[in-house]
Amino acid sequence: MPVRAGGGVRTVPGPTDHVVVVGAGLSGLACALHLLGAGRRVTVVERDALPGGRAGRVRLGGYELDTGPTVLTMPHLADEAFAAVGDSLARHVELTPLHPAYRACFADGSSLDVHTAAEAMEAEVRRFAGPAEAAGYRALRDWLTRLYRAQMRRFIDTNFDSPFQLLHPDLARLAALGGFGRLDRRIGRFLSDPRLRRVFTFQALYAGLAPARALAAYAVIAYMDTVAGVWFPRGGVHALPRGMAQAAGRAGAAFRWSAEATALERSAGRVRAVRLATGERIACDAVVLSCELPVAHRLVGRAPRRPVGLRHSPSAVVLHAGTDRTWPGLAHHTLSFGAAWERTFEELTRSGRLMSDPSLLITRPTAHDPGLAPPGGHLHYVLAPCPNTDVGPGAAAWRDLGPRYRDSLVAELERRGLAGFAGSVREELLVTPLDWTARGHAAGSPFSVSHTFAQTGPFRPRNLVRGLENVVLAGCGTTPGVGVPTVLLSGKLAAARVTGGAARPRSVPVRPASRAVRAVAATAEGAHDPS
């Protein structure tokens, strides 16, 4: 059984000198860096030919596509992983803060630029909805910051062994802030304009819930987006895992690319080696599985028993379009809201129908890095949430449904002001739940297990595996959850299960972090609870 480090959380007992990390996504790479910083020998096994996992890369006719997340927040968490090996994020990735973070466009023709600087956003809200809403925004911003302080160290950046760990003064603080109420009602206490309320509640979709059903505590995601700031890595979000892999390699990690883990050799309750599809056997002292939960469960031989089966977040259809033009109304990230709202979430999470009046995320990475497209080209990433395959059309249905839905999305984009979009497309890639399923994502959803109360914190699938004392899980299916910041934390938390504590940075001379990274780190640190 795992042992407790210094009376604290449970950790892997026995030798942990050589650790195999299965999966070179963001969580696996963060774990590898923290393990290396603690003096472990690390081998990373990745089924693909390049790092990134969800944050991968596809080259399409001169266009460079991010296959996964396009929004980067809280980059100081990535910098923390680099620092574990005496390196820095700034050495590998050039970050640009986005101003605005988003542009929100509404069905009535109005638009709002979402700024992360308080004064700029207050002025924009005043222009958009008047002085009363501007005052409400300032109060909301203060509440979001206090909510983040109450949650980050105690409930997000922490390993849970028992629900009793929730019994802490910070729980009372979170309750006093209204964190256990409903998200839409809590935001409604600050903002009466329904358009503004959407800007601060649409993030609930990342947690797999409608704002009317999500806990107000999940407004912490809105804090990350609208207070801490949104950043763009030159080269796309894939530049982050690529840089992390480079740093891990410099620090001594061994990588096995295009190598799928197919079996775990075990005896006496421990895994002794990882076997690859190539036939290679890698002996080890501990294993971190940062692959998809179904893959991890197959490798360990079983899924943990739960009173109720896991619920998964909605899925998404993504249209990657390489075009020969762009449109001046688009920011780097544009939220295009339909008129419907409550009905949209009902369709996505309960009835299983495609959005009848879609709300879309349109990302234009070539706005800040023209090199992602050939000369004269532009890249547009259109994300349309859709039901997962548990509640909506099955994966196979998307073979026929996908092309039809693509055409309806393009027609909708043209109706919303992107005239000529269909004729501008030179290269395209359509990704549907069929593709997510083929990648091993349960319920055909790249957003993994939803964040219902019964699937959050100590109730989420834990990162220790019962019956195997030296196997740890990482990734969005385990703690703390879905999103780039949280999967980076999941890697750090998995490493702590192996090492018994935080990794100490190596004394390797590196360039100091950029002013931008230092600024966001200071913002986040200032928001932490000093106790």
C-alpha positions in Angstrom: 0.0 0.0 0.0 1.2 3.6 -0.6 2.8 5.2 2.4 2.2 8.6 3.9 5.1 11.1 3.5 5.8 12.7 6.8 2.3 12.1 7.9 0.9 13.8 4.8 -0.6 12.4 1.6 0.1 8.9 0.5 3.0 8.2 -1.7 4.6 5.3 -3.6 6.5 3.1 -1.2 9.8 1.4 -1.9 12.3 2.3 -4.7 11.3 4.9 -7.2 14.7 5.5 -8.9 13.5 4.9 -12.5 10.0 6.0 -13.5 8.3 5.3 -16.8 5.8 8.0 -17.8 3.2 6.7 -20.3 2.1 9.7 -22.5 3.9 12.8 -23.5 0.9 15.2 -23.2 1.1 18.2 -21.0 0.4 16.3 -17.8 3.0 13.6 -18.6 5.6 16.1 -19.6 5.0 18.2 -16.5 5.3 15.1 -14.4 8.5 14.1 -16.1 10.1 17.5 -15.4 9.1 17.4 -11.7 10.4 13.9 -11.4 13.7 14.8 -13.1 14.0 17.8 -10.7 13.7 15.4 -7.8 16.6 13.3 -9.1 14.6 10.4 -10.7 15.6 8.7 -13.9 12.7 9.1 -16.4 11.6 7.3 -19.5 8.7 8.8 -21.4 6.7 6.5 -23.7 4.5 8.1 -26.4 2.4 6.4 -29.0 2.6 9.4 -31.4 5.7 10.6 -33.2 5.8 13.9 -31.4 4.9 15.4 -27.9 1.6 17.1 -27.0 -1.2 14.5 -26.7 -4.3 16.6 -27.2 -2.0 19.6 -27.8 -0.6 18.0 -30.9 0.3 19.4 -34.4 -0.9 18.6 -37.9 0.7 20.0 -41.0 -1.8 20.5 -43.8 -0.7 22.1 -47.1 1.5 24.7 -45.5 -0.8 25.3 -42.6 0.3 24.4 -39.0 -2.7 23.3 -37.0 -3.0 23.0 -33.2 -5.1 19.8 -32.7 -6.2 20.6 -29.2 -6.4 23.6 -26.9 -6.0 27.1 -28.4 -6.4 29.1 -25.2 -3.5 29.3 -22.8 -3.9 30.7 -19.2 -1.8 30.6 -16.1 1.5 30.1 -17.9 3.4 30.4 -14.6 2.3 26.8 -13.9 4.2 25.7 -17.0 7.1 27.8 -15.9 7.1 26.0 -12.5 7.6 22.7 -14.4 10.5 24.0 -16.3 12.0 25.5 -13.1 12.0 22.0 -11.6 15.0 21.2 -13.9 16.6 24.6 -13.6 15.1 25.7 -16.9 12.5 28.4 -17.8 9.4 28.7 -20.0 10.9 31.8 -21.6 13.9 29.9 -22.9 11.6 27.7 -25.0 8.4 29.5 -25.7 7.7 33.1 -26.7 4.5 34.3 -25.1 2.3 37.2 -26.2 -0.4 38.5 -23.8 -3.7 38.9 -25.8 -5.5 42.2 -25.7 -8.4 41.6 -25.8 -8.4 38.1 -24.4 -11.6 37.5 -26.3 -14.1 39.4 -28.4 -17.7 38.4 -27.6 -20.2 38.9 -30.4 -23.9 38.6 -29.7 -27.0 37.7 -31.8 -28.3 41.3 -31.5 -25.2 42.6 -33.4 -23.4 44.0 -30.3 -19.9 43.1 -29.4 -17.7 43.4 -26.3 -13.9 43.2 -26.0 -13.0 41.2 -22.9 -9.9 42.7 -21.3 -8.0 41.3 -18.3 -6.8 44.7 -17.1 -9.4 45.9 -14.6 -9.5 49.6 -15.8 -9.7 48.6 -19.5 -12.5 46.1 -18.8 -14.4 48.4 -16.6 -14.4 51.1 -19.3 -15.5 48.5 -21.9 -18.4 47.3 -19.8 -19.4 50.9 -19.2 -19.5 51.6 -22.9 -21.3 48.3 -23.6 -23.9 48.3 -20.8 -23.7 51.4 -18.7 -22.2 52.5 -15.3 -24.2 50.2 -13.1 -22.9 47.1 -14.9 -19.4 48.5 -14.8 -19.6 48.7 -11.0 -21.0 45.2 -10.9 -18.0 44.1 -13.0 -15.6 45.5 -10.4 -17.4 43.7 -7.6 -17.4 40.5 -9.6 -13.7 40.8 -10.3 -13.0 41.1 -6.6 -15.2 38.1 -5.9 -13.5 36.0 -8.5 -10.1 36.8 -7.0 -11.2 35.9 -3.5 -12.8 32.7 -4.9 -9.4 31.8 -6.5 -7.6 32.5 -3.2 -9.9 30.2 -1.3 -9.6 27.3 -3.8 -6.2 27.1 -5.4 -3.9 25.7 -2.8 -6.4 23.8 -0.8 -8.8 22.3 -3.4 -7.1 22.5 -6.8 -3.3 22.2 -6.3 -3.5 19.3 -3.9 -3.5 15.6 -3.7 -6.6 14.1 -2.0 -6.7 10.8 -0.1 -10.0 11.3 1.7 -13.0 13.6 1.6 -12.2 14.5 5.2 -9.4 16.7 3.8 -12.1 19.1 2.7 -12.7 19.8 6.4 -10.6 22.9 6.6 -11.2 26.6 7.3 -10.9 27.2 3.6 -14.0 25.2 3.0 -16.0 27.6 5.3 -14.4 30.4 3.4 -15.5 29.0 0.1 -19.0 28.4 1.4 -19.2 32.0 2.7 -18.2 33.2 -0.8 -21.2 31.3 -2.2 -19.1 28.7 -3.9 -21.7 25.9 -3.3 -24.5 27.9 -4.9 -25.3 27.8 -8.6 -22.9 29.6 -11.0 -25.5 31.6 -13.1 -27.3 32.9 -9.9 -24.0 34.0 -8.3 -22.9 35.8 -11.4 -26.3 37.3 -11.7 -25.8 39.0 -8.3 -23.2 41.2 -9.9 -24.4 41.5 -13.5 -27.9 41.9 -14.8 -27.1 42.2 -18.5 -27.6 38.7 -19.9 -24.9 39.2 -22.5 -22.3 40.0 -19.8 -23.4 37.0 -17.7 -22.7 34.8 -20.7 -19.1 36.1 -20.8 -18.5 35.0 -17.2 -20.4 31.7 -17.3 -19.7 30.0 -20.7 -16.6 28.5 -19.1 -19.0 26.0 -17.3 -19.0 24.1 -20.6 -15.3 23.2 -19.9 -16.5 21.6 -16.7 -19.2 19.7 -18.6 -22.2 21.5 -17.0 -24.8 24.1 -17.8 -24.3 27.3 -15.8 -27.6 26.7 -14.1 -26.3 23.4 -12.7 -22.6 24.1 -12.2 -21.3 25.1 -8.8 -20.4 28.7 -8.4 -16.9 27.5 -7.4 -16.3 26.8 -11.1 -16.2 30.5 -11.7 -12.5 30.0 -10.9 -12.2 29.2 -14.6 -13.6 32.6 -15.4 -10.9 34.0 -13.1 -8.2 32.4 -15.2 -9.7 33.7 -18.4 -10.8 37.2 -17.5 -8.5 38.2 -14.6 -5.2 36.3 -14.8 -5.0 36.7 -18.6 -4.9 34.8 -21.9 -1.6 34.2 -23.7 -0.5 33.0 -27.2 2.6 31.0 -27.6 4.4 31.8 -30.9 4.2 28.7 -33.0 0.8 27.8 -31.5 -0.1 26.0 -28.2 1.9 23.0 -29.5 5.0 25.1 -28.8 4.5 24.5 -25.1 4.7 20.6 -25.1 7.5 20.8 -27.7 9.5 23.1 -25.4 8.7 20.9 -22.3 10.0 17.8 -24.2 13.1 19.7 -25.1 13.7 20.7 -21.5 13.1 17.2 -20.3 15.5 15.8 -22.8 18.2 18.2 -21.8 17.6 17.2 -18.2 18.2 13.5 -19.0 14.8 12.1 -19.9 14.8 9.2 -22.4 11.9 9.3 -25.0 10.4 6.4 -26.9 8.4 8.0 -29.8 5.8 6.1 -31.8 5.8 3.5 -29.1 2.5 2.3 -27.6 2.5 0.8 -24.1 0.5 -2.4 -24.3 1.1 -4.2 -21.0 2.4 -3.8 -17.5 4.4 -6.6 -16.0 3.5 -7.0 -12.3 4.3 -9.1 -9.3 3.6 -8.7 -5.5 1.4 -5.7 -6.1 4.0 -3.7 -8.0 4.6 -3.0 -11.7 8.1 -4.2 -12.6 8.2 -3.3 -16.3 6.3 -1.6 -19.2 5.9 -3.6 -22.4 5.6 -1.8 -25.7 3.9 -2.8 -29.0 7.4 -3.0 -30.5 8.3 -5.8 -28.1 10.6 -3.7 -26.0 10.5 -4.2 -22.3 11.3 -1.2 -20.0 12.1 -2.2 -16.4 11.0 0.4 -13.9 10.4 1.2 -10.2 7.2 3.2 -10.7 4.8 4.1 -13.5 2.8 7.2 -14.2 0.0 6.7 -16.6 -1.0 10.0 -18.2 -2.9 8.4 -21.1 -6.7 8.4 -21.4 -8.6 6.9 -18.5 -9.9 3.9 -20.6 -6.4 3.2 -21.7 -5.0 3.4 -18.2 -7.8 1.1 -16.9 -7.0 -1.4 -19.6 -3.3 -1.4 -18.7 -3.9 -1.9 -15.0 -6.6 -4.5 -15.8 -9.7 -2.9 -14.3 -11.6 0.3 -13.7 -12.3 1.4 -10.1 -15.7 0.6 -8.8 -18.0 3.6 -8.4 -21.6 3.7 -7.1 -22.6 5.5 -10.3 -20.8 5.4 -13.7 -18.6 8.3 -14.8 -20.3 11.1 -16.6 -18.4 12.8 -19.4 -18.4 16.4 -20.7 -19.9 17.4 -24.0 -17.8 16.8 -27.1 -16.9 19.2 -29.9 -16.7 19.5 -33.6 -13.7 21.4 -34.8 -13.3 22.8 -38.3 -9.7 23.8 -39.1 -9.8 26.1 -42.1 -6.8 27.4 -44.0 -8.1 30.3 -45.9 -6.8 32.9 -48.4 -8.4 35.8 -46.4 -9.7 36.8 -43.0 -12.2 39.2 -41.5 -11.5 42.4 -39.6 -14.2 41.7 -37.0 -12.4 38.7 -35.7 -10.0 39.0 -32.7 -7.5 36.3 -31.9 -10.3 34.5 -30.0 -13.9 35.4 -30.9 -16.9 34.1 -29.0 -19.9 34.1 -31.4 -23.0 33.6 -29.2 -26.3 32.5 -30.7 -29.5 33.9 -29.3 -30.3 30.7 -27.4 -28.6 30.0 -24.1 -30.4 27.7 -21.7 -31.7 25.6 -24.6 -28.2 25.3 -25.9 -27.0 23.6 -22.7 -30.1 21.5 -22.6 -29.3 20.2 -26.1 -25.6 19.6 -25.3 -25.9 17.9 -21.9 -29.4 16.3 -21.7 -31.4 15.9 -24.9 -28.3 15.0 -27.0 -29.3 17.2 -30.0 -26.9 19.4 -32.0 -27.1 23.0 -31.1 -30.1 24.5 -32.9 -28.6 28.1 -32.4 -24.9 27.5 -31.9 -22.5 29.4 -29.8 -19.0 29.1 -31.3 -15.3 29.8 -30.5 -13.4 31.1 -33.5 -9.6 31.3 -33.0 -7.3 33.0 -35.5 -3.7 32.1 -34.5 -2.3 33.8 -37.6 -3.3 37.1 -36.1 -0.1 36.8 -34.0 1.9 34.3 -35.9 1.5 34.6 -39.7 4.1 31.8 -40.0 1.5 29.2 -39.2 0.1 29.7 -42.7 1.7 30.0 -46.2 2.3 33.5 -47.5 -1.1 35.3 -47.9 -2.9 32.5 -45.9 -4.8 32.6 -42.7 -5.8 29.9 -40.2 -9.2 29.7 -38.5 -10.2 27.2 -35.9 -13.9 26.9 -35.4 -15.1 25.0 -32.3 -18.7 24.0 -32.0 -19.7 22.1 -28.8 -21.8 19.0 -29.4 -23.2 16.2 -27.3 -20.9 13.4 -26.4 -21.6 9.9 -27.8 -23.3 8.8 -24.5 -26.2 11.2 -24.8 -26.0 12.2 -28.5 -25.3 10.5 -31.9 -22.9 7.6 -31.7 -19.4 7.8 -33.0 -20.2 5.9 -36.2 -23.1 8.3 -37.0 -20.6 11.1 -37.5 -19.3 9.5 -40.7 -22.4 10.9 -42.5 -23.4 13.6 -40.0 -19.9 15.3 -39.9 -19.8 16.6 -43.5 -23.4 17.9 -43.3 -22.8 19.6 -40.0 -19.6 21.1 -41.4 -21.7 22.7 -44.2 -24.2 24.1 -41.7 -21.5 25.6 -39.6 -19.9 27.3 -42.6 -23.4 28.7 -43.6 -23.9 29.9 -40.0 -20.5 31.7 -40.1 -21.4 33.5 -43.3 -24.7 34.5 -41.8 -22.8 36.0 -38.8 -20.6 38.2 -40.9 -17.9 36.0 -42.3 -19.1 36.5 -45.9 -17.2 34.4 -48.4 -15.9 32.0 -45.9 -16.9 28.9 -47.9 -15.1 30.2 -51.0 -12.0 31.2 -49.1 -11.1 27.7 -47.8 -7.9 26.3 -49.3 -7.2 23.5 -46.8 -9.4 22.1 -44.1 -9.6 19.4 -41.5 -12.8 18.4 -39.8 -12.7 16.7 -36.4 -15.8 15.1 -34.9 -16.6 12.7 -32.0 -15.8 9.9 -34.4 -12.1 11.1 -34.4 -12.0 11.7 -30.6 -13.3 8.2 -30.1 -10.6 6.8 -32.4 -8.0 8.6 -30.2 -9.3 6.7 -27.2 -11.4 9.5 -25.6 -14.3 8.1 -23.6 -17.8 9.1 -24.8 -16.1 10.7 -27.8 -15.2 13.8 -25.8 -11.8 15.5 -25.6 -13.0 17.2 -22.4 -13.0 13.9 -20.4 -14.9 13.4 -17.1 -17.3 16.2 -16.3 -17.0 18.2 -13.1 -20.2 17.3 -11.3 -19.9 17.5 -7.5 -19.6 13.7 -7.4 -16.7 13.9 -9.8 -14.7 16.8 -8.2 -11.9 17.0 -5.7 -11.7 13.8 -3.6 -14.6 12.4 -5.5 -12.9 12.6 -8.9 -11.0 9.5 -10.1 -8.0 9.5 -7.9 -4.4 9.4 -9.1 -3.5 6.3 -7.0 -4.4 2.9 -8.3 -5.8 0.4 -5.8 -3.9 -2.9 -5.8 -0.8 -1.5 -7.5 1.3 0.4 -5.1 3.7 2.0 -7.6 1.2 3.2 -10.3 0.0 6.8 -10.4 -2.4 8.5 -12.8 -2.1 12.0 -14.4 -4.2 13.9 -16.9 -7.6 15.5 -17.2 -9.5 12.4 -16.2 -8.0 12.5 -12.7 -7.4 15.3 -10.2 -7.6 18.2 -10.4 -9.4 18.1 -13.8 -9.9 19.5 -17.3 -8.0 22.4 -18.8 -4.4 23.3 -19.5 -3.6 24.8 -16.1 -5.2 21.8 -14.3 -3.5 19.1 -16.4 -0.1 20.8 -15.7 -1.0 20.6 -12.0 -2.0 17.0 -12.4 1.5 16.2 -13.6 3.0 17.9 -10.6 0.7 16.2 -8.2 1.4 12.8 -9.8 5.2 13.4 -9.4 4.6 14.3 -5.7 3.0 10.9 -5.2 6.2 9.3 -6.4 8.8 11.6 -4.8 7.0 12.4 -1.5 7.2 16.2 -2.1 7.8 19.0 -4.4 10.8 18.9 -6.7 13.6 21.2 -6.0 14.9 23.3 -8.9 18.3 22.3 -10.2 21.0 24.9 -10.2 21.3 25.2 -14.0 21.9 28.7 -15.2 19.1 29.9 -17.4 17.7 33.1 -18.7 15.2 34.9 -16.4 11.6 34.5 -17.2 10.2 37.1 -19.5 8.5 40.2 -18.1 5.2 38.9 -19.3 5.6 35.5 -17.5 6.9 37.3 -14.3 3.8 39.5 -14.4 1.3 36.8 -14.7 3.1 34.7 -12.0 3.0 37.7 -9.7 -0.7 38.2 -10.4 -1.5 34.5 -9.6 0.8 34.5 -6.5 -0.9 37.6 -5.2 -4.2 35.8 -5.5 -3.1 32.9 -3.4 -4.3 32.5 0.1 -1.3 33.6 2.3 -2.2 31.0 5.0 
